[in-house]
Structure formats: C-alpha cells, structure tokens
Amino acid sequence: MQKNNHSRPGMNDNWKVVVLAIAGAATFWLFNALNKDYDTRISLPLEFVFNKDSVVVVSPLAKKVDVDVNGGGWNLLRKSFQLNSSPITIELDNPTEINYYTQSSLVPIISDQLRGFRLNYVITDTLFIDIEEKVTKKVTVVIDSLNIPLESGLRLTSPIDILQDSLILTGPKSLLAKQKPYIYGKFGNDPINANFDGEVVIDLPANGLIIPNYNKVNVKFDVGKFVMHSIVVEIEKLRFPSLAVADLSDTVVGVSFIVNENHLSNINPSDFGVTVDYTLLNKTDSTIIPTLMYYPDGIDNVQLNPEKLKVKLKRK
C-alpha cells in the first residue's frame, strides 16, 4: 500500500496565521513601547568653539558628556542609531581663563540644546579645560659633540658649523617659559665614518605642543682617524750624584699616546721631554717616577712605560 507524503489540507494555512498573529502582536507591543517615555543614560557629543589661532590646547578636551534624560522611545531609538545627533556646543570666549565646567554649569548649556529629551541631571562630574596662550621664543641650535655617533676610532678635527643656528619655537606660554635659550640637534643612530655635511633633526619635546619654524638644520664638520702609537724617548737626569753613587737602570722610556694617523709622520722623539729627578727617589724600593715635561699639540692620553724607573745604588 503506497504511503501518502502530503500534509493534511489547511496545515500550512494554520502556520501562516500563527506567524502573522505573533508578528502582529510583536509589532503592536513595539509601537506601544516606543510611544512611552523612559528615563535613561546617554552620551552626548561635545564641541568646544573658540579662536584656535591664538591659543594651544595643552590637554585634550572632552569629546562627550554623560547625562540622564527622559524621552520617548522613538527618540531613544534614533539616538541609539546616532540619527540627528548634533553635538552640544560650548562656546569659550576667553579659553585661557576657564579651567573647568562643573555639573551645575553644564545644565543650562545642555538643556538649551537638547532636542527630543528632557535633561534629568548631568552624570559627568567635571569637564576640565587646559588651554594656554600661544607664544613664540627664539632659541639657539647647538650640537653636543659628545653625542655625535662617530665610528670607533674617529674624532672631530674641525669646529662644528651649523648653517642655521637659531630658530623660532611656538607653543603654550607655560612650556616655553621653561624652555632653555638653546635646543639640541639630534643625529640618527647610524655611525658617522667620514666628514659630515647633512641635515640634523631638532630634538623637540615629545609632547608635540612645541612647534619649530623648521625641523632640521644643516651641520658640517670634519673627522679623522685616531690611533694609539708609541715611541722611545731618552731620559734627562736631574740632580743625580756621580755615577759612582747612583745611576738609572734604563736610559730611555716608552711613551704611548693617541694621535691622528695623518699626523704620525710629524711626531718625533725630540718633541717629548721626560725627566727623572734624583731628589724624588723612593728609598724604600729605590725607584723614581719619571715626569713628562712637555709633548706636542694634537695628541692625548699620553702614558709613560714603565711608570717607575729603578735606580742602581752603588756602595761607596
């Protein structure tokens, strides 16, 4: 016997009636609910209106204010979709003289501009205003030679030449009052291995509130390779007794120093003077510390080796 797979007559029609009834009831309930008034909390966008040319906003201004309002369901629905959501404008005639707005001072401003709602009360406690007069200050650009990223072994061999050695800073009055009369130029992290002629950025405060009339300066200087070198220098004896009484164990001493490798050929032992004074004899160990009397310009980190010289004392 063949099975009948068809639904009974009228079954589909009954489901349609049920669905339409539920939809109709939900629609009726929704429209009825939207026609009622409710108390609710919402956030209103804010816009501060003031002359921005002569002032600087030191701290970001509030972008919204939280309020408790009473309004119809339709208005609340539109608000949830941000429809017709004009910001509340707060006009600042003297922005540098106003520090804050309290809840009580915000009530009349919001009430006058609120559309479709009645303001119950302001939830946000205080709106702080941090706006200062915009001023300018002239400063000198300087380069800290100790912070130039020279490649190992390189040193400056010329003065640092700054093409534009001053600039104008613009910013909040309080910050520029603390600004020193100079500002540094800052190099990148890449080591410098040759004579430099290029741009260096101005090292500005990280707050972004101080603006220079230009961000970079051109800097020039020469560098040279400095190396460690050593030579042997004859010792000059001072106030020594006769050779029959005392004499030095060595007649020469090593002198090491750092010098520009391009000037090595100009360095001679005669450019150095090393003396040993017998009156400075340490009788405990029979040694004298040699003294470097002079050496040529352009070298540094000069050291004598050995640091002490042995004196040979002879019996009379």
Secondary structure, 3 states (H helix, E strand, C coil): CCCCCCCCCCHHHHHHHHHHHHHHHHHHHHHHHHCCEEEEEEEEEEEEECCCCCEEECCCCCCEEEEEEEEEHHHHHHHHCCCCCCCEEEECCCHHHCCEEEHHHHHHHHHHHCCCEEEEEECCCEEECCEEEEEEEEEEEECCHHHCCECCCEEECCCCEECCCEEEEEEEHHHHHHCCCEEEEECCCCCECCCEEEEEEECCCCCCCCEECCCEEEEEECEEEEEEEEEEEEEEEECCCCCCCEEECCCEEEEEEEEEHHHHHHCCHHHCEEEEEHHHCECCCCEECCEEEECCCCEEEEEEECCCEEEEECCC
